[in-house]
Amino acid sequence: MIKLEQLHKQFETTLAVNDLSIHIEKGELFSFLGPNGAGKTTTIKMMVGLMTPTSGTIHMNGIDIQKEPQKAKSIIGYVPDSAFLYEHLTGFELLTMVGQLYSMKSAKIQEEQTRLTERLFMSEWLGDRISGYSQGMKQRLAFASAFLHEPEILIIDEPMVGLDPKTARIIKDMLRERSRDGVTMFISTHNLNVAEELSDRVAIINRGKLLGVGTVDSFRSVSGKEENLEERFLRIVEEEEALNGQQ
């Protein structure tokens, strides 16, 4: 499971994350929603150990990422919003390197490489240098890298960036399969249709503050009428903006 407890992140005069507490159960597919600058990516960077919280704690399956960062990172797969890939390598070389970093045996690396690249239709260009890849190809490689070591937790920032509809459908299916297998997922996305389609629960954040957590259906109570997630999301954010403007 994932536990964020009273998480704060201060950048000079900006409080990017403000007293954020979220508990996510094993096997849950959890979507994190908010407008630009809401604090989503900052939260994710703290969860994967790329930033240190100003205060608060983060536990990954009971492991405190600040106290035992290497142990926590060993069970996490991470797909950032803009993946950094070593572009002088081939896709094959990158996946091999990733497997070695996670202390996977050579046979297991090869097995997972074959399975993932066939599923994501990557085999024909895996031997090419990454510098020649399109955005969609790089995104597929980023997912293969995150899935390779069979992590217990997947943290994904904007999963569908650059993906064509066919590949997006494959990724959605793979996320559902892993959720059913007990992998815990934390997904930040601007694509509310994706969140509505996939999520067990969603959270809405704005100005670093949590505005609500619940199932997609539970947000119907916000207005008392039937609305889709996009309409409910916009209503919650607008109400918070209006309230904040009055203070």
C-alpha positions as CSV (number, residue, x, y, z in Angstrom):
1,M,0.0,0.0,0.0
2,I,0.9,3.7,-0.2
3,K,0.7,6.0,2.8
4,L,1.2,9.8,2.6
5,E,0.9,11.4,6.0
6,Q,0.7,15.2,6.5
7,L,3.0,15.8,3.5
8,H,4.3,19.4,3.0
9,K,6.6,20.8,0.4
10,Q,7.7,24.4,0.6
11,F,9.6,26.2,-2.2
12,E,10.8,29.5,-0.8
13,T,7.5,31.5,-0.7
14,T,5.4,28.8,-2.4
15,L,3.7,26.0,-0.5
16,A,3.5,23.4,-3.3
17,V,2.0,20.6,-1.2
18,N,-0.1,21.4,1.8
19,D,-0.8,18.8,4.6
20,L,-1.5,16.0,2.1
21,S,-2.6,12.7,3.6
22,I,-3.7,9.8,1.4
23,H,-3.9,6.0,2.0
24,I,-4.0,3.7,-1.0
25,E,-4.7,0.0,-0.6
26,K,-2.9,-2.9,-2.2
27,G,-4.1,-3.5,-5.7
28,E,-5.9,-0.2,-5.9
29,L,-5.8,1.9,-9.0
30,F,-5.8,5.5,-7.7
31,S,-5.9,8.6,-9.9
32,F,-4.6,12.0,-8.8
33,L,-6.3,14.9,-10.5
34,G,-5.7,18.6,-10.5
35,P,-5.1,21.6,-12.7
36,N,-1.6,22.7,-13.8
37,G,0.5,23.8,-10.8
38,A,-1.8,22.0,-8.4
39,G,1.1,20.0,-6.8
40,K,0.7,16.7,-8.6
41,T,4.2,16.2,-10.0
42,T,5.8,17.6,-6.9
43,T,3.9,14.9,-4.9
44,I,5.0,12.2,-7.2
45,K,8.7,13.3,-7.1
46,M,8.6,13.1,-3.4
47,M,7.0,9.6,-3.6
48,V,9.8,8.3,-5.8
49,G,12.6,9.9,-3.9
50,L,13.5,12.7,-6.3
51,M,12.5,15.4,-3.8
52,T,12.6,15.5,0.0
53,P,9.4,16.6,1.8
54,T,9.6,19.7,4.0
55,S,7.7,17.6,6.5
56,G,5.5,14.5,6.6
57,T,6.1,10.9,5.8
58,I,5.8,8.6,2.8
59,H,5.6,4.8,3.1
60,M,5.6,2.3,0.3
61,N,4.3,-1.1,1.4
62,G,5.5,-0.2,4.9
63,I,8.9,1.2,3.9
64,D,9.7,4.8,4.7
65,I,11.2,6.2,1.5
66,Q,13.2,8.8,3.4
67,K,14.8,6.3,5.9
68,E,15.2,3.4,3.4
69,P,15.2,4.9,0.0
70,Q,17.0,2.1,-1.9
71,K,14.7,-0.5,-0.4
72,A,11.6,1.5,-1.2
73,K,12.7,2.3,-4.8
74,S,13.4,-1.4,-5.4
75,I,9.6,-2.1,-5.3
76,I,8.5,0.9,-7.4
77,G,8.1,1.3,-11.1
78,Y,8.0,5.0,-12.2
79,V,6.9,6.5,-15.5
80,P,7.5,10.3,-15.4
81,D,5.6,12.9,-17.4
82,S,8.8,13.4,-19.5
83,A,10.9,10.4,-19.4
84,F,14.7,10.8,-19.4
85,L,16.1,8.1,-21.6
86,Y,19.8,7.6,-22.5
87,E,19.4,8.4,-26.1
88,H,22.8,7.1,-27.2
89,L,21.7,3.6,-26.2
90,T,19.4,1.3,-28.1
91,G,16.0,0.3,-26.5
92,F,17.4,-3.2,-25.9
93,E,20.5,-1.8,-24.1
94,L,18.4,0.5,-21.9
95,L,16.1,-2.3,-20.8
96,T,19.1,-4.5,-20.1
97,M,20.7,-1.8,-18.0
98,V,17.4,-1.2,-16.1
99,G,17.2,-4.9,-15.3
100,Q,20.7,-5.0,-14.1
101,L,20.1,-2.0,-11.9
102,Y,17.3,-4.0,-10.2
103,S,19.6,-7.0,-9.8
104,M,17.6,-9.1,-12.2
105,K,19.2,-12.3,-13.5
106,S,20.0,-12.2,-17.2
107,A,17.5,-14.9,-18.1
108,K,14.7,-13.0,-16.4
109,I,15.7,-9.8,-18.1
110,Q,15.5,-11.5,-21.5
111,E,12.2,-13.2,-20.6
112,E,10.6,-9.9,-19.5
113,Q,12.1,-8.0,-22.4
114,T,10.6,-10.4,-24.9
115,R,7.2,-10.5,-23.2
116,L,6.9,-6.7,-22.9
117,T,8.3,-5.7,-26.3
118,E,6.0,-8.2,-28.1
119,R,3.0,-6.9,-26.1
120,L,3.8,-3.3,-26.9
121,F,4.8,-3.9,-30.5
122,M,8.4,-2.7,-29.9
123,S,10.4,-5.6,-31.2
124,E,11.1,-4.2,-34.7
125,W,12.8,-1.0,-33.5
126,L,14.2,-2.1,-30.1
127,G,17.7,-2.4,-31.7
128,D,17.6,1.2,-32.9
129,R,19.1,4.1,-30.9
130,I,16.6,5.9,-28.7
131,S,17.6,9.3,-30.2
132,G,15.7,8.3,-33.3
133,Y,12.5,7.4,-31.5
134,S,9.2,9.3,-31.7
135,Q,7.5,10.5,-28.5
136,G,5.1,7.6,-28.6
137,M,8.0,5.1,-29.0
138,K,9.8,6.7,-26.0
139,Q,6.6,6.4,-23.9
140,R,6.3,2.7,-24.7
141,L,9.9,2.2,-23.8
142,A,9.4,4.1,-20.5
143,F,6.5,1.8,-19.6
144,A,8.5,-1.3,-20.5
145,S,11.3,0.0,-18.3
146,A,8.8,0.5,-15.4
147,F,7.2,-2.9,-15.8
148,L,10.4,-4.9,-16.3
149,H,11.2,-5.7,-12.7
150,E,7.6,-6.5,-11.8
151,P,7.2,-3.8,-9.2
152,E,4.8,-3.9,-6.3
153,I,3.9,-0.3,-6.9
154,L,3.5,1.7,-10.1
155,I,3.7,5.5,-10.1
156,I,2.8,7.1,-13.4
157,D,2.7,10.8,-14.3
158,E,0.5,11.4,-17.4
159,P,0.4,7.8,-18.8
160,M,-1.1,8.5,-22.3
161,V,1.3,11.2,-23.5
162,G,2.2,10.6,-27.1
163,L,0.5,7.3,-27.4
164,D,-1.7,6.4,-30.4
165,P,-5.2,5.0,-29.5
166,K,-4.1,1.3,-30.1
167,T,-1.1,1.6,-27.7
168,A,-3.2,3.6,-25.2
169,R,-5.7,0.7,-25.1
170,I,-2.9,-1.8,-24.6
171,I,-1.5,0.2,-21.7
172,K,-4.9,0.5,-20.1
173,D,-5.3,-3.3,-20.3
174,M,-1.9,-3.9,-18.8
175,L,-2.6,-1.5,-15.9
176,R,-5.9,-3.3,-15.2
177,E,-4.2,-6.7,-15.3
178,R,-1.5,-5.6,-12.9
179,S,-4.1,-4.1,-10.5
180,R,-5.9,-7.4,-10.5
181,D,-2.6,-9.1,-9.7
182,G,-2.2,-6.9,-6.6
183,V,0.0,-4.1,-7.9
184,T,-0.8,-0.7,-6.3
185,M,-1.0,2.2,-8.8
186,F,-0.8,5.9,-8.4
187,I,-1.6,7.8,-11.6
188,S,-1.5,11.5,-12.2
189,T,-3.4,12.6,-15.3
190,H,-5.1,15.5,-17.0
191,N,-7.1,13.0,-19.1
192,L,-10.3,12.7,-17.0
193,N,-11.7,10.1,-19.4
194,V,-8.8,7.8,-18.5
195,A,-9.3,8.4,-14.8
196,E,-13.0,7.8,-15.1
197,E,-12.4,4.6,-17.1
198,L,-9.7,3.0,-14.9
199,S,-9.9,4.3,-11.4
200,D,-11.0,2.5,-8.2
201,R,-10.8,5.9,-6.5
202,V,-9.7,9.5,-7.4
203,A,-8.4,12.4,-5.5
204,I,-8.6,16.1,-6.5
205,I,-5.9,18.5,-5.5
206,N,-5.5,22.3,-6.1
207,R,-2.9,24.8,-4.8
208,G,-1.3,21.8,-3.0
209,K,-4.4,21.0,-0.9
210,L,-6.5,17.9,-1.1
211,L,-10.1,18.8,-2.1
212,G,-11.7,15.4,-2.1
213,V,-11.1,11.6,-2.3
214,G,-13.6,9.0,-3.4
215,T,-14.9,6.7,-6.1
216,V,-15.9,8.3,-9.4
217,D,-19.6,7.8,-8.5
218,S,-19.2,9.3,-5.0
219,F,-18.5,12.7,-6.6
220,R,-22.1,12.9,-7.8
221,S,-23.1,14.2,-4.4
222,V,-21.1,17.4,-5.1
223,S,-24.0,18.9,-7.2
224,G,-26.8,16.6,-6.5
225,K,-27.2,15.7,-10.1
226,E,-25.7,13.4,-12.7
227,E,-22.4,14.7,-14.0
228,N,-19.4,13.1,-15.6
229,L,-16.0,13.3,-13.9
230,E,-14.9,16.2,-16.0
231,E,-17.9,18.3,-14.9
232,R,-17.6,17.3,-11.3
233,F,-13.8,18.0,-11.3
234,L,-14.3,21.5,-12.8
235,R,-17.1,22.3,-10.3
236,I,-15.0,21.3,-7.3
237,V,-11.9,23.3,-8.5
238,E,-14.0,26.4,-9.4
239,E,-15.7,26.3,-6.0
240,E,-12.3,26.1,-4.3
241,E,-10.9,28.9,-6.4
242,A,-13.9,31.1,-5.6
243,L,-13.6,30.3,-1.8
244,N,-9.9,31.0,-1.9
245,G,-10.5,34.3,-3.7
246,Q,-12.8,35.4,-0.9
247,Q,-10.2,34.8,1.8
